[in-house]
Amino acid sequence: MSNNNINNTIYDISTIQQVLINSPLEGIKMLPLNSTILVKASEWEKCLERINVLCSTKWNKKHKYSGKGLVFGETKKCHRAGQYITNRQLRLAQKDTKACSCTAALKIIQHLDNPNVVTFCQTRAHVNHVPGDWDEVRTLPLPSEAIKIIEDQLKSGSSCRSTRISVLRQIDSWGVGVRKPNYEEIYNRMRKMTTLLYMFASDENASISIWLNVKLAEQNYCIFEINLSVYNDGKKQFAFGFQSPMQVSIMRISQSFCLDATHSISSRSDEVLYTLVTRHPQTGKGFPVAYMVTNNQTAIPIKLWLDHLRIKSSFVPMNITIDCSIMEVNAIKEALPHATIHYCDFHVLRAWQHNLDSKIKLNASYTSEQLGNYKTALKNYLRHILIESNEDVFLRAIEDFKLMVQDQPQFLKYFEKKWTENEELLRRWGRPYISQQHQRYVTNNYVESWHNQLKTIYFGRARIRRLDRLIFILTNDVEFYFEQEVERIHFNNGKMGPIDNELARNSFVASKIQNDMLPSMILNPLGETGNSMDDYNGEWQIRSFVTEDKWYTVNISNDLIQSCTCPNFLTRQIPCKHSHLLKRYCGAKFSFIEQREIAGVVLNRQDAVNANENEVEEEVEEELESGGTAEDRGVYVFDEIAAYSATMHHGFEDLQTLKTIPGLDQTKADLIKRALADAVRLMDEYRSENPSYFRNLNTQR
């Protein structure tokens, strides 16, 4: 056997193709026969894979051998070596065997005296086939690079069909001798990956149990799980839910929520997903804070779930918006009696219109066109009632509407019994009874939009077959997306979020008002023009930008712009153009921005504690014990104080509710009062000891 070295060049993955020669087939390379090739020992396996792709071959291990002076030695044979006799009697439609008695051989050796180099030498040529021929490619395996691309795309959520198209486009330029993947191979690869990603047992219930009790528990998820068979005569019914630490953090600083269920989440029609959604304080978008999956569509699982959230996650909502579901109303009233329930305006109006179409009738003397016009007039009046925010006007409009339909007893009975029979019913849908903080939740759009995204983007408009895959999607794909979206908006990367977009628009409109126009558009709390006041706290009057004789009241308290009476602020709860104009005039800051920053501090601190609670506590204790500087010790302490302050701010309405409870034990209330009084006194002492760091509230220094 000749063993002549072509040259002394040592090749690597980037240069190995230089040593190959052209084969009789165009676009296919081949190893030079009986020539030793030197490659880097650290990359010899990658070089062999590259040779296989370029030469349209595959070398399988035949046997290893050892000898004096060798690190290792190995002989490989062609993948078409050997013989195989097909049995057509059992499989009539069978492809020809790939074994064609090829005797090609490749020697791979690593010597002790030169361990950094591995030698390749093809000692026998291929026989009975031509590598790279059109009939040859079918016998090759998929390249490892193609398999990696397939797995990466499947992990990112691509379907089998879209993955195959994408992979075919990417490997189209790799050469004519590369086997391209078919749909079945990608599907089988996906099925194999599911076992690693979310299918931890063949039995679906066992896999879900592993998810809840092992996988999510290791990540500090708050888990809800209950067997509902005891409530349903032994029927196999269940309910389970979960929350990530980030979701718990957002839930604890929020007051208003949307609650709704969505069907068609799996191949079983009785399984539904309940989601609690709130508005994220930093992004301004809807943010899911808790999930529950159940096949029992009664109030029992909802009530048990809400009880769990209240006890385990400190869920104390002030307002919850739902569809017109009495089942959800009963569950919320029992689990969260302090929460105010509001019906989604869209669902209220849809219920009215549906019943109006079926219950309103006119006698035969009226044409169908006249009946349609009559119904349209009634629908428009109901729409007017639904958006009326003044209580007196609201109640008067209801009575006027009842007079309008007094000759329609069927609809009038429905309207009185279902919607206006008592004050509790009125408060569930009436706009005058919605608190200012809940104005953005008059519809269930936050949760409706979220469920649409889940089915369209994450499910690909197809029902999933197993609930363990639903858990995987919610805890991996969805959780990762929302984490990255919060980070993106926080760092102002890309387009602005909804909140920053509105603030920028309102600020721009206010900036277009000329300076000489400001005195005529702004009256201070004393009813005067000019900003010569020492104390800016109070109610300022700002003239409408559109209507000359229309004025709005902007309130400043604690030197912060708190609110405006314009419709935009009442609905959006974001500093409006009138607030921006007053800020430009007197220099006061927005309470909204201060609260947003505090919420960010609270969330960041909670995330840090959740990520490594023990480590943070140990570091703080070490700093305090070592007597570090005031700055070192104070950052953590004052962040914690800010977090408690934010919590007390959100607990204001709780205190108002506590006042109405008869026979309440006052002992704890006295303790709270003394603790808060001490806190205020200590803050005053801090301020008086460091006067140069604090702006005098009576001046604009």
DARA-V392824 format. One record per residue. RES is the residue in one small letter. PSI is psi in radians with two decimals (none if undefined). OMEGA is omega in whole degrees, 0 to 359 (none if undefined). NEAR is the number of other C-alpha atoms within 10 Angstrom. Layout:
res=<RES/RES>
psi=<PSI/PSI>
omega=<OMEGA/OMEGA>
near=<NEAR/NEAR>
//
This chain:
res=<m/s/n/n/n/i/n/n/t/i/y/d/i/s/t/i/q/q/v/l/i/n/s/p/l/e/g/i/k/m/l/p/l/n/s/t/i/l/v/k/a/s/e/w/e/k/c/l/e/r/i/n/v/l/c/s/t/k/w/n/k/k/h/k/y/s/g/k/g/l/v/f/g/e/t/k/k/c/h/r/a/g/q/y/i/t/n/r/q/l/r/l/a/q/k/d/t/k/a/c/s/c/t/a/a/l/k/i/i/q/h/l/d/n/p/n/v/v/t/f/c/q/t/r/a/h/v/n/h/v/p/g/d/w/d/e/v/r/t/l/p/l/p/s/e/a/i/k/i/i/e/d/q/l/k/s/g/s/s/c/r/s/t/r/i/s/v/l/r/q/i/d/s/w/g/v/g/v/r/k/p/n/y/e/e/i/y/n/r/m/r/k/m/t/t/l/l/y/m/f/a/s/d/e/n/a/s/i/s/i/w/l/n/v/k/l/a/e/q/n/y/c/i/f/e/i/n/l/s/v/y/n/d/g/k/k/q/f/a/f/g/f/q/s/p/m/q/v/s/i/m/r/i/s/q/s/f/c/l/d/a/t/h/s/i/s/s/r/s/d/e/v/l/y/t/l/v/t/r/h/p/q/t/g/k/g/f/p/v/a/y/m/v/t/n/n/q/t/a/i/p/i/k/l/w/l/d/h/l/r/i/k/s/s/f/v/p/m/n/i/t/i/d/c/s/i/m/e/v/n/a/i/k/e/a/l/p/h/a/t/i/h/y/c/d/f/h/v/l/r/a/w/q/h/n/l/d/s/k/i/k/l/n/a/s/y/t/s/e/q/l/g/n/y/k/t/a/l/k/n/y/l/r/h/i/l/i/e/s/n/e/d/v/f/l/r/a/i/e/d/f/k/l/m/v/q/d/q/p/q/f/l/k/y/f/e/k/k/w/t/e/n/e/e/l/l/r/r/w/g/r/p/y/i/s/q/q/h/q/r/y/v/t/n/n/y/v/e/s/w/h/n/q/l/k/t/i/y/f/g/r/a/r/i/r/r/l/d/r/l/i/f/i/l/t/n/d/v/e/f/y/f/e/q/e/v/e/r/i/h/f/n/n/g/k/m/g/p/i/d/n/e/l/a/r/n/s/f/v/a/s/k/i/q/n/d/m/l/p/s/m/i/l/n/p/l/g/e/t/g/n/s/m/d/d/y/n/g/e/w/q/i/r/s/f/v/t/e/d/k/w/y/t/v/n/i/s/n/d/l/i/q/s/c/t/c/p/n/f/l/t/r/q/i/p/c/k/h/s/h/l/l/k/r/y/c/g/a/k/f/s/f/i/e/q/r/e/i/a/g/v/v/l/n/r/q/d/a/v/n/a/n/e/n/e/v/e/e/e/v/e/e/e/l/e/s/g/g/t/a/e/d/r/g/v/y/v/f/d/e/i/a/a/y/s/a/t/m/h/h/g/f/e/d/l/q/t/l/k/t/i/p/g/l/d/q/t/k/a/d/l/i/k/r/a/l/a/d/a/v/r/l/m/d/e/y/r/s/e/n/p/s/y/f/r/n/l/n/t/q/r>
psi=<2.25/2.45/0.96/2.27/2.31/-0.86/3.14/0.23/2.38/2.09/2.74/-2.97/-0.50/-0.30/-0.04/-0.49/-0.31/-0.45/-0.18/2.68/2.85/2.43/3.02/-0.40/2.39/2.32/-0.07/2.36/3.00/2.69/2.42/2.36/2.43/0.62/2.33/2.31/2.28/2.27/2.75/2.36/-0.55/-0.25/0.27/-0.59/-0.70/-0.64/-0.69/-0.71/-0.70/-0.69/-0.73/-0.72/-0.81/-0.55/-0.01/0.85/3.04/2.29/2.13/2.61/2.30/-1.01/2.74/2.69/2.71/2.69/3.03/2.27/0.16/2.43/-0.84/2.77/2.55/2.42/2.27/2.59/2.79/2.56/-0.17/0.32/2.86/-3.12/2.66/2.22/2.06/2.67/1.59/-0.29/-0.53/-0.64/1.69/-0.76/1.32/2.38/2.76/2.55/2.62/-0.25/2.08/0.39/0.57/2.39/0.22/2.53/2.57/2.21/2.33/2.15/2.48/2.11/2.58/-0.59/-0.15/1.20/-0.19/-0.02/2.44/2.41/2.41/2.42/2.02/2.00/-0.33/2.51/2.83/2.43/2.72/0.08/2.83/1.90/2.30/-0.15/2.70/-0.58/-0.16/-0.59/-0.56/-0.40/-0.13/2.66/2.94/2.45/2.58/-0.57/-0.69/-0.69/-0.70/-0.73/-0.74/-0.83/-0.70/-0.72/-0.66/-0.67/-0.54/-0.06/0.08/2.60/2.90/-0.74/-0.84/-0.57/-0.77/-0.77/-0.76/-0.76/-0.72/-0.67/-0.69/-0.62/0.06/-0.51/0.12/-0.26/2.89/-0.28/0.23/2.26/2.35/2.55/2.57/2.99/-0.71/-0.65/-0.74/-0.70/-0.76/-0.63/-0.69/-0.75/-0.64/-0.65/-0.50/-0.58/-0.60/-0.56/-0.86/-0.32/1.61/-0.04/2.63/-0.57/2.21/-0.75/-0.69/-0.69/-0.72/-0.71/-0.70/-0.72/-0.90/-0.76/-0.26/-1.14/-0.91/-0.59/-0.63/-0.40/0.27/0.56/2.60/2.03/2.36/2.21/2.29/2.52/2.03/0.08/-0.54/-0.37/-0.11/0.70/0.73/0.03/2.60/1.51/2.57/2.94/2.28/2.65/3.00/2.74/2.37/2.82/-0.63/-0.70/-0.69/-0.70/-0.79/-0.70/-0.70/-0.41/0.12/2.65/-0.59/2.52/2.78/2.45/2.26/2.84/2.64/2.42/-3.07/0.69/-0.18/-3.10/-0.17/2.14/-0.35/-0.06/2.26/2.74/2.10/2.40/2.35/2.18/2.42/3.02/2.13/2.29/-0.35/-0.62/-0.44/0.09/2.84/2.44/2.03/2.25/-0.16/2.52/2.59/2.32/2.33/2.75/0.27/1.88/0.87/-3.07/-0.27/-0.94/-0.59/-0.79/-0.79/-0.68/-0.81/-0.65/-0.78/-0.79/-0.67/-0.69/-0.82/-0.53/0.19/0.80/1.81/1.23/2.57/-0.59/2.45/2.21/2.30/2.99/3.07/1.18/1.96/-0.57/-0.79/-0.63/-0.83/-0.70/-0.75/-0.74/-0.61/-0.68/-0.62/1.25/-0.38/-0.25/2.46/2.24/2.31/2.35/2.47/2.23/-0.69/-0.78/-0.59/-0.87/-0.68/-0.70/-0.74/-0.85/-0.68/-0.82/-0.55/-0.71/-0.60/-0.38/-0.35/2.20/2.59/2.75/3.04/-0.26/-0.26/2.47/2.90/-0.55/-0.73/-0.68/-0.73/-0.72/-0.65/-0.79/-0.67/-0.71/-0.73/-0.70/-0.72/-0.65/-0.70/-0.67/-0.64/-0.71/-0.71/-0.55/0.03/2.21/-0.21/2.16/-0.77/-0.80/-0.66/-0.87/-0.66/-0.66/-0.61/-0.79/-0.69/-0.68/-0.68/-0.64/-0.60/-0.53/0.41/-0.36/0.19/1.30/-0.57/-0.82/-0.64/-0.73/-0.75/-0.82/-0.71/-0.74/-0.71/-0.42/-0.47/0.23/-0.61/3.05/-0.60/-0.72/-0.73/-0.68/-0.33/-0.41/-0.25/2.27/-0.57/-0.33/0.14/2.23/2.76/-0.64/-0.29/0.17/-0.48/-0.10/0.49/-0.36/2.97/0.51/-0.60/-0.84/-0.59/-0.75/-0.69/-0.79/-0.60/-0.73/-0.72/-0.82/-0.59/-0.86/-0.89/-0.57/-0.26/0.57/0.51/2.58/2.40/2.76/-0.47/2.52/-0.35/-0.49/-0.62/-0.77/-0.75/-0.77/-0.79/-0.63/-0.22/-1.12/-0.92/-0.82/-0.76/-0.72/-0.83/-0.62/-0.79/-0.59/-0.71/-0.77/-0.70/-0.83/-0.63/-0.71/0.15/0.71/2.00/-2.71/2.68/2.66/2.97/-0.70/-0.90/-0.57/-0.81/-0.74/-0.74/-0.72/-0.84/-0.68/-0.68/-0.75/-0.75/-0.58/-0.32/-0.20/2.23/2.63/-0.66/-0.17/-0.28/-0.82/-0.54/-0.17/-0.13/2.26/2.29/3.05/-0.32/0.04/0.33/2.78/2.77/2.78/0.75/0.09/2.53/-0.57/2.06/-0.01/2.46/-2.92/2.02/2.56/2.17/2.20/2.54/2.52/-0.27/-0.85/2.17/-0.74/0.24/2.23/2.54/2.64/2.15/2.14/2.29/2.20/2.36/0.66/0.39/2.36/2.03/-0.82/2.93/2.64/0.09/2.69/-0.60/-0.79/-0.72/-0.57/-0.77/-0.46/0.61/2.47/2.13/-3.09/-0.52/-0.68/-0.70/-0.64/-0.73/-0.65/-0.75/-0.54/-0.80/-0.16/0.10/2.66/2.94/2.32/-0.59/-0.76/-0.71/-0.80/-0.63/-0.71/-0.70/-0.73/-0.68/-0.71/-0.78/-0.80/-0.75/-0.70/-0.73/-0.67/-0.72/-0.72/-0.73/-0.60/-0.68/1.18/-0.81/-0.71/-0.72/-0.79/-0.71/-0.69/-0.73/-0.76/-0.70/-0.71/-0.74/-0.71/-0.57/-0.09/0.78/-3.14/2.86/-0.62/-0.75/-0.80/-0.52/-0.48/-0.85/-0.79/-0.81/-0.47/-0.71/-0.71/-0.74/-0.67/-0.77/-0.66/-0.74/-0.69/-0.74/-0.61/-0.76/-0.29/0.14/-0.79/-0.46/-0.71/-0.67/-0.63/-0.69/-0.56/-0.42/-0.09/2.07/2.53/0.40/2.39/2.15/-0.07/-0.85/-0.61/-0.70/-0.68/-0.75/-0.76/-0.79/-0.69/-0.75/-0.68/-0.72/-0.68/-0.76/-0.73/-0.77/-0.65/-0.73/-0.65/-0.74/-0.80/-0.78/-0.52/-0.33/1.08/-0.49/-0.31/-0.13/2.37/2.37/2.21/-0.32/0.04/3.06/0.44/none>
omega=<176/181/184/178/178/174/182/180/175/186/174/186/182/185/186/181/182/183/182/179/181/175/179/180/181/178/181/178/176/177/174/185/176/177/181/180/180/177/178/182/182/185/187/180/177/178/179/177/179/177/179/181/184/183/180/181/170/180/177/181/177/175/175/175/180/180/181/179/181/168/172/175/185/174/180/179/178/181/178/178/176/181/178/180/182/178/185/181/180/181/184/181/183/177/174/181/177/178/182/177/176/183/182/182/179/179/178/186/172/185/179/183/176/188/181/183/173/182/173/175/176/187/180/181/177/177/177/175/179/180/180/178/185/179/183/188/183/183/183/172/175/176/181/178/179/178/179/178/180/182/179/181/178/178/180/175/180/177/180/184/180/177/181/180/180/180/179/178/184/184/182/182/183/180/184/184/182/178/182/184/173/185/183/179/179/179/179/177/178/179/178/181/182/178/181/188/186/184/185/175/179/176/185/181/178/179/178/178/177/177/187/189/182/188/182/178/178/180/177/174/173/190/173/181/181/177/184/181/180/180/188/175/174/178/182/179/188/171/174/180/181/178/173/176/179/179/178/180/180/181/186/181/182/180/186/183/169/179/178/178/174/180/176/178/180/180/179/190/183/181/182/177/173/179/169/183/174/178/182/185/182/181/183/180/176/185/179/184/178/179/169/177/180/171/177/186/174/181/186/181/179/181/180/179/180/174/179/180/180/184/187/186/179/181/181/183/173/184/175/176/180/169/182/185/178/178/179/177/182/180/181/181/181/184/184/186/181/185/176/182/177/176/176/183/182/182/176/181/179/178/178/184/179/180/178/179/185/187/179/181/174/183/188/181/180/177/178/178/178/177/178/178/179/179/179/179/179/179/178/179/177/178/177/178/186/184/181/184/177/188/181/179/180/181/179/179/178/180/178/180/178/177/180/184/182/176/176/189/182/180/180/178/178/184/181/185/187/191/188/186/180/184/180/178/180/183/180/182/183/180/180/185/178/180/183/182/187/185/180/186/181/172/179/187/181/183/177/178/180/180/176/177/181/184/184/187/188/177/183/180/178/177/176/187/184/182/176/174/175/178/180/181/183/186/179/183/184/181/180/181/182/176/181/179/176/179/181/182/179/180/177/181/183/184/181/173/182/182/181/178/179/179/180/179/181/178/180/179/179/182/181/177/182/184/182/178/186/182/181/182/186/173/180/182/177/180/183/172/180/181/182/182/174/181/184/181/180/183/178/178/181/181/179/178/186/184/187/186/180/180/178/181/176/185/174/178/183/179/178/177/188/189/175/182/180/181/182/180/181/181/188/181/177/180/184/181/177/177/178/178/179/176/178/185/186/176/180/179/181/172/180/181/179/180/179/179/178/178/177/178/181/181/180/180/179/178/180/180/179/182/183/188/183/181/179/181/180/180/180/180/179/179/181/181/182/178/180/182/179/180/180/184/189/183/181/184/184/171/178/178/179/179/178/180/178/178/179/178/180/179/182/182/174/179/178/178/180/180/185/183/182/176/182/178/185/184/180/179/178/178/178/181/181/180/179/178/177/180/178/180/180/176/178/178/176/183/182/179/182/187/185/183/185/177/178/182/182/178/178/178/none>
near=<7/10/13/12/14/13/11/9/11/16/21/17/17/9/11/19/18/8/17/16/13/13/16/13/14/12/15/22/24/22/23/18/15/20/19/23/26/25/23/17/18/13/15/21/14/14/21/17/18/19/22/20/25/22/24/26/27/20/19/15/13/12/10/13/10/11/9/8/11/15/15/17/17/16/20/18/22/23/21/25/20/13/12/12/8/13/9/10/7/8/9/9/8/10/9/10/12/18/16/17/17/19/17/18/20/22/18/18/21/20/17/13/10/12/15/15/20/25/20/21/23/23/19/16/15/18/15/12/14/15/23/28/16/11/11/17/17/15/16/21/16/16/18/13/12/18/17/11/17/22/16/13/18/20/15/9/15/17/16/21/13/13/21/23/13/15/17/15/10/12/18/11/9/12/16/20/25/25/22/18/19/14/14/12/15/20/17/12/16/18/12/12/15/15/12/9/14/21/23/17/14/9/10/16/13/13/18/23/16/18/19/21/13/11/14/18/15/10/12/13/20/20/19/20/20/15/15/19/13/11/12/11/9/10/11/12/18/16/22/20/23/25/24/19/20/19/19/22/21/20/28/17/23/20/20/23/27/28/20/19/18/16/13/15/23/19/13/14/10/13/20/20/21/20/24/22/28/25/23/18/20/18/20/15/19/20/22/27/23/22/21/22/24/21/18/20/14/12/16/16/24/22/21/18/23/22/19/19/23/15/10/13/18/15/19/22/20/22/21/25/27/27/20/18/11/11/14/20/19/16/21/21/14/15/18/19/13/16/16/20/25/28/24/21/23/15/16/18/14/11/12/18/19/11/14/21/15/10/14/18/16/13/7/7/7/10/11/11/9/12/16/12/12/14/17/15/12/19/17/12/16/17/16/12/19/20/15/16/14/12/13/10/12/19/17/11/18/18/11/13/16/17/12/13/15/13/13/16/13/16/21/19/14/16/18/14/12/11/19/18/13/11/10/11/17/17/18/20/23/25/21/19/15/20/13/14/15/21/16/17/25/22/20/24/17/22/27/19/11/17/21/14/15/17/17/12/11/17/18/14/12/13/13/17/13/19/20/24/19/20/20/16/18/19/16/12/15/15/17/12/12/16/11/11/16/18/14/16/19/14/10/12/11/8/10/16/19/14/17/17/12/17/15/15/13/19/20/14/15/20/14/9/13/8/10/8/9/18/15/11/19/25/21/22/19/11/11/14/15/14/14/10/15/11/16/25/19/17/20/24/25/26/19/16/14/7/8/9/7/11/19/18/20/22/20/24/14/14/19/19/27/18/24/25/16/18/11/14/18/19/15/17/18/22/25/25/26/30/30/23/23/24/18/16/15/15/15/20/19/20/19/16/14/12/14/14/14/17/22/16/17/24/20/15/17/19/15/13/15/16/15/10/12/10/12/15/12/11/11/15/12/13/14/15/10/10/10/12/10/9/8/13/18/13/10/14/12/11/16/16/13/16/21/13/14/17/16/14/13/17/16/10/13/15/12/10/11/12/10/9/9/7/6/11/9/9/8/10/13/11/11/12/11/12/12/13/12/12/13/12/12/12/12/12/11/11/14/12/10/10/10/9/9/10/11/12/13/12/10/14/7>
//
